[in-house]
Amino acid sequence: MVPVPNLTRADAVQAARNPLAFIAERWTPTPRTVQRAALAALVMAVVIVVTGGAVRLTGSGLGCPTWPKCTDDSLTNTSAMGIHGVIEFGNRMLTYVLCAAVGWAIIAARSQKPYRRGLTRLGWAQFWIVMGNAVLGGIVVLVGLNPYTVAAHFLLSTALIAVATVMWQRTREGDSAPRPLVGKSVQQLVWALVAVTVLLIAVGTVVTGAGPHAGDSSDVERMPVNWEDVSKLHAVLAWIVVTLTFALWFVLRAVDAPKDPLRRTRDLFLILLSQGALGYIQYFTDLPEILVGAHMLGSCLVWIATLRVLLSLRERQDVVDVPGPSTQRVATRA
């Protein structure tokens, strides 16, 4: 059995003043551990979006009618609040799980040797986005599910997914200067794809804000736009994204690009087709809740896949595990 070291008074003071540095001095995670921590934060960022959608789709948005407590007199939901209170309060509790996942990613990045400041900053960026979105979520409840605040809540979650995706990618790379794998014209095409995808997601929040799923059983303000017109605009943007992705795949083939950008472009295309089919099915079946929830998950996957295409256009040195008596950090080319 490994003996547990005794902490001196100086150790306790140091741990209290700077717990991250204290842990980093005593623990060196493997690159694979750091990668798993970053992936856990990304997965939880997606989970919180899907469960937040479940809150809205079940009409539980005001299951806890106030914030930060669930009611004026209770921190948690009560039996009198029924299933809506359980769903809303459960989603609030998942925020702590998300915080734990982001915290683990920060600790793992901070403890990696040698210290990688950029990677740690990506972890902290996620933390502050989570904190900001928690406050915004409270405002959403306090203003009675105003659709504009609901849209902002989702878009901030989308920003969280973006940062988490970048961090996950960076855990598998070194800190050398990136080397582009494709020409400038291909990079510009991908940036156009990213821009239209952002617009697609933003218009999707307007579809939600004008649509029938208000998030509560009572009358809730909706965005004053024609829902069907916005839905058609959303579909047009989706087809533009699909067309750009299809064109990108052919361009990458024509310039004999490496396999990774091609593979990720193919994956994005397949996800887009699945998401598009799901979108049309839910439109023509009067928006059943289960399909709308699946479409929200698909939106997250489209965004992640788009970012992965963008990140595949450059190469850094990868970080891999090497078996041995001590942790080693070895660089290889992707």
N, C-alpha and C positions, 0 to 999 in steps of 0.2 A: 504494500500500500504506500502511495506517495504521501509523505508528510505535508501537512498544511503549514506554510510558513506563518510565523507570528508577526503581526503588524505592530510596528513601533508607533510611538506617539507622532513622530515625524511623518511616517507613512500615512497615518490617519489624517493628519492636517493636509498633506499633499493630495490625498484622495478627495477630500472635501473641497479643496480649492480648484483643482483641475482633474476631475475624474477621468476624462478621456486620456490625458497624458499619463496618468497613473496606470490605467489599463494597458496603454500602448507600450509602456516600459516592461510589462510583465507578460505580454501575450503577442505572439506573431502569427497571425492567421495565414494559411496557405492561400495562394491566388484563387484556388477553387472555392474556398470558403467565402472569400470576398465576392466572387461571382454569384454564389448562391444567395448571399445576403442582398445584393443588388437586385437579383431576380425576384426574391421574396417581396421586396418593396414595390417592384413593378406589378407583380401579381395582385398584391393588396390594393394598389391604386385602381386596377381594373375592377376588382371585387367591390370596392366602395362605390364605384359608378353604377354597377349592375344592381346592387342592393338599394342604392338611392333611387334607381328607377323603379324597383319593386315597391318602395314606399309610395311613390307617386301613383303607380298603376293600380295599387290596391286601395287608393283613396285614403292613405294613412298619413298624408303630409302634415296634417294638424293633429295626429294621434297624441302627440305631446303638444299642447296648445301654447306653450311658452318656452323660453330659453334663458339661461342655461339649465334651469331645473325643468322637469317634465311638466309639473303643475306649479301653481303658486305655493303649494304647501308640501310638495313631495319632489325629491330629487329624481326618483324613479317612477315608472308607470304604476298605476294602481289597477286592481281587478275591475273597478267600475269603468275603466277606459276600454276594456275589451281587446280584441285582436289588433285593432289599429294602434293602440298604445304600445302593445308588444312589438309590433313591426317597426314603428318609428323609434322607440327607445332602443331596440336591438340594433338598428342602423347607427344610432349615436354611439353605442358601445363598440361597434366595429371600427370607429375612428381611433379608439385606443389600440386596437390590434394593428391598424395602419401605422400609428405612431411608433409602436414597438418594432415593426418591420423596418421603418425608416431609421429608427434609432440603432437597430442592429447593423444596418448598412453603414451608418456614420461611424460606429465603433470599429467595424471591420476595416473600413477604408482608412481610418485614422491610425489603426494599429499595424497596417501593412508596412513591411520594410523593403526598400527605403520609403520614407514618408512621401505620399503623393498628395500634394496640396489641392490640385485641381479635382481629383476624385473626391476628396473630403468635402470640398465646396459644393459639388453636385449633390452630395448627401444632405448638407445643410440647406441647400436651395429647396429640396423636397420638404424638409421640416417646416420651413417658413411658409411654403405654399399650403401645406396641410393646416397650419395654424390659421392662416388667413381664410382658408375655405371653411374651417370650423366656425369662425366668427361670421362669415357670410351665410353659412347654413343657418345660424341662429337668427340672422336678420331676415332670411327667407321666411322663417316661422313667424317672427314678430310682425312682418308686414302682410301676413295672411296669404303666403304663396304667390306674391306678385310675380307674374311670368318673366319680367325682365331680370329680377334677382335670381330666379330659378335658372334662367339661361346663363347668367354670369357664373352661377355656382357650377354648372356643367362645364363651361369653358375653362374655369380655373382647374377643374379636375383633369381636363384635357392637357393643360399646361403641365400638371403634375406627371401625367403619363409620359409626356415628351421628355422631361428632365430625367425621369426614372429609366426611360429607354436609352438615353444617351449615357447615363451612368453605367447601365448594364453592359453596353457596348465597350465603354472605356475600361471596365474591369478586365477585359480580355485583350487589351492592348497595352503597349508600353507608353512612355512619355516622349518618344522621339517625335520629330516634326512629321506631320502627315505627308505622304507622297501620293499625288493623284493617280488614279488608275485609268482615267478616261480624259478625253479632251474637254476644253471649256464649253463647247457647244452642247455636249451631252450633259454636263453639269447644269447648264442653264435650263435644259429641258426638264431635268429632275427638280430644279427649284420651282419651275412653273407648275409641275405636278404637285409639289408640296403646297404652293400657294393656293391652287384650286381646291386641294383637299381641305385646307383650313377654311376656305369659303364654303365648301360643302357642309362641313361640320357646323359652322356658324348659322347657315340657313336652316340646317336641321333643328337647331334650337328654336328658330322662329316657327317651324312647323309644329314643334312641341308646344310652344307658347300660345299658338292660335288653335291648336287641336282640341279634341274633346276630353283628353285625359288631364284634368286640371289638378289632380293630386289630392282632392278632398271631395267628400260627398255633397258639401254645400256649394253655393254659387261662388266661384272664384273668378277674378278678373282674367280675361284672355287678351292677347295682343290683337289690336283692331285691324287685322288684315284678313283677306280672304284665304281660308285654310287651303282650299283646293289649288288656288293659283300658286301659293308658296310651295305646295307639295310638287307641283309640276316643275317649278324652278329648281327645286331640290333634285328632281329626277334628271333634268337637263345637265346640271352640274355633275351628277354622278356619271352620266354618259361621257362627259368631257374627261373626267378622271380615268374612266375605263379606256377611252381612246388614247389618251396620253400614255397610259401604262402599256398599251398594246404597241404604240409607236416606239416607245422606249425600248421594248424588248427587241424589236427588229433593228433599231439603231445599234444597240449593244452587240447584236449578232454581226452586223455589218462591219463594225470597227474591231471585231475580234476581242471583245472585252473579256476580262477574267470571269471565271465561273461564278464567283460569289454575287456580283451585281446581277448577272443573268438569273441565278436561282432566286434571289430575293424579289426580282421583278416578276418572275413567274408566280411566286407565292402571293404577291400583292394582287396580281390579276385574278387568281383563283378566289381569293378572299372577296374581291370586288364583285365577281360574278355571283357568289353565294349571297353577299349582302344585297345586291341589286334584286335578285330573285325574291329574297325575303321581303324587301321593300314593296315590290309589286303585289306579292301575296297579301301582305297586311293591308295594303291600300284597298284591294278589291274584296277583302273580307271584313271591312268595317273595323279595322284596327283592334283585333283581339289582343288582350293584355299580354299574353304569353309571347306572341310574335313581336310586339313592340319591345318587350324586354330583351328578346333575342337580337333585335335590330340594334339596341343600345350596346350590347356586347359586341356585335359586329362593327359598330362605329369605332370602338376602342381598338379592335384588331386591325381595322383598315388604317387607323392613325399610326399604330405601332409598325405595321408592315411598310407604310410609306416612309417613315423615319429610318427604318432599317435599309431601305433602298438608298436613301440619301447617304447614310453612314458607310455604305459599302463602296462608295466611289473613291475612297482614299484608303491608304494602307499605313498602318503603324506596326511597330514590332509588337508581337503578341506576348502575353504573360502565360506561362504554362508551369505545371507542377513537375518537379523532378524528384523521384524517390531518393531517399537518402537519410542519414542520421539527423540532418537538420534541414530546415526549410530553405529552399533555394529559389532564386528568381532568374529564369532563363528567357532570353528573347529569341523568337523565331519569326520568320516572315510568314504572313498569311497566305 
